[in-house]
């Protein structure tokens, strides 16, 4: 039954005022005035995610600050410490959320939906958004090794045999090493935690069940140890399995305090129930002085013992070696940058088990924007089959109007889908199999055409896409050039597909509208240039120059709508470098409020394309921003260098790192190829061969080898052409560029320019 006839606004106003609250209707009306009028105030998907995020933050505020004698995760121990740079005053904050150390590392195997995460001090969260396991050492003399309370610690990602996070903590008398990974047994994924502990005195290794994770509280109501002391059941939905019987068992509830304060109790507790949902438990293993002890813990990730929870998987679990067989190989003397490449490839594999996710935890859901860049990263890494599997999921979110809907009110998605589909087609000379793509492409392009505003008026946004929320980090609803550039690219891609399918009428239509939209954008930019008295492009025609202008760089990277040295593109880049960078990293004031690795790389890509060597500092900065396990959060706190926004392991950032290094070796520029334009000069000082490939390009696959010698540099390549470029330009920094024909396979460079 519907009640549209009820005067809801009046009722809400009366109830609010009767209880002493501000008029919410008037307040929302005032808020809307800060943005351009739009059909969608804010995507419901973002509102839903924000409500969930801050609901947990509200629970955190009710629990943490009143129980600071508990052992909390690393981010809480730092953020609640008034002597730490990460300290955040709480005062009038209704919610307490992780704003300083949003860092974690996923472990898993290819095609596995389950992605356990480890925080920087070894806190293991096996299930998405659930409880965690922590490891400690406590002595009989009341001293303890608690990794989350230590300001320093060692952690690394071991990629030599699968994927494992190794964390080490120690002090003078105690040493603790954990190794977490995921393996498959009988085609079922299992999270494996190996703990090795050593003490110089009598002590106990503690494996503790914690009702929290890197975002905050996650409830546990019931636990029970098995009679043989080898299993711990959690809420009757999951089981923790120990390879040896537990020597002592303890548990506690919220009212009794953290189990940590009960570890020396004489009596054991084999089960516990807490109505509040704050059960803590501990499995203790005795440590003899100077005798290392190793304990193995297994947690089945798919609960095969509960038939109702078995998940049908579309893709079989795949060993890492099999999945990496087609990976584009990189060899450079800078082993840190190379290692980050290897890790980035594994990150985007983990986050593409079918659909593509921007991250393993906070962003474990689908967005077209992130997916387009991640799929491009898969293509640049040579993982074509995985890119294809991801693209096969794209059509299911297209509605009847042709809109590719992952978030309502964001008008860039249609262009992004058509653009990445074009790249897949250019790289492979085919489309993903099993789908009739032309109706999908046609509807997507027609949606862009219908969505455009009328051209026949004098407004700054005439002929553009309507005001929308767009990329959430650009600001409130506005007429974003970001949307227009993606739409131009999408229409151009649709025209190419129309030609491929023999649809001449549609081809002409999409070409004409792409030109018309380009003309509208150019007209708007010319008017804006007069208004702001410079060539730079703000985020929208109605905005001043600010950090949101980062979105307008899409015209250069990745879309190449503008030429490499377009004055508008370069002036925008100069503005951002001068006003929006902190220590060589792009600082996004809006929403992110941190240094953004992937947007820093967007600027680096524009500089690389323009032949501006300032891109080198940006690449080196992003490398420094990586965590010890080689991950980038969405945004980085400028003081703690921990994550301050989004997922702690951002797959889009990993994809951008792959694309950046690929473009350093090879990139398309119109109808020709440019080789080696981003080879860093220091890579040539080691007298070590550089190698990249086989890499997919629009013209075919290519392997590139750079041989630096004292008197010359030889660049050679092997190609399998599917469509020959008009030329190949070898363009090393500090050397004169050499242009050659596609029939060549090497050049030698002798004349070095004066080094700047």
Secondary structure, 3 states (H helix, E strand, C coil): CCCCCCCHHHHHHHHHHHCCCCCHHHHHHHHHCCCCCCCCCCCHHHHHHHHHHHHHHHHHHHHHHHCCCCCCCHHHHHHCCCCCCCCCCCCCCCCCCCCCCCCEEECCCECCCCCCEEECCCCEECCCCCCEEEEEEEECCCCEEEHHHCCCCEEEEECCCCCEEEEEEECCCEEEEEEEEEEEECCEEEEEEEEEEEECCCEEEEEEEECEECCEECCECEEEECCCCCEEEECCCEEEEECCCCCEEEEECCCCCCHHHHCCCCCCCCEEECCCCECEEEEEEEECCCCCEEEEEEEECCCCCCHHHCCCCCCCCECHHHHCCCCCEEECCCHHHHHHHHHHHHHHHHCCCCCCCCECCCCCCCCHHHHHHHHHHHHHCCCHHHHHHHHCCHHHHECCCCCECCCCCCCCHHHHHHHHHHHHHHHHCCCCCCCCHHHHHHHHHHHHHHHECCCCCCCCCCCCECCECCCHHHCCCECEHHHHHHHHHHHHHHHHHHHHCCCHHHHHHHHHHHHHHHHHHHHHHHHHHHHHCCCCCCCECCCCCCHHHHHHHHHCCCCCCCCCCCHHHHHHHHHHHHHCEECCEEEECCCCCEECHHHHHHHHHHHHHCCCCCHHHHHHHHHHHCCCCCCCCCEECCCCCCEEECCCCEHHHHHHHHHHHHHHHEEEECCEEEECCCCCHHHHCCCCCEEEEEEEECCEEEEEEEEECCCCEEEEEEEEECCCCCCEEECCCCECCEEECCCCCEEEECCECCCC
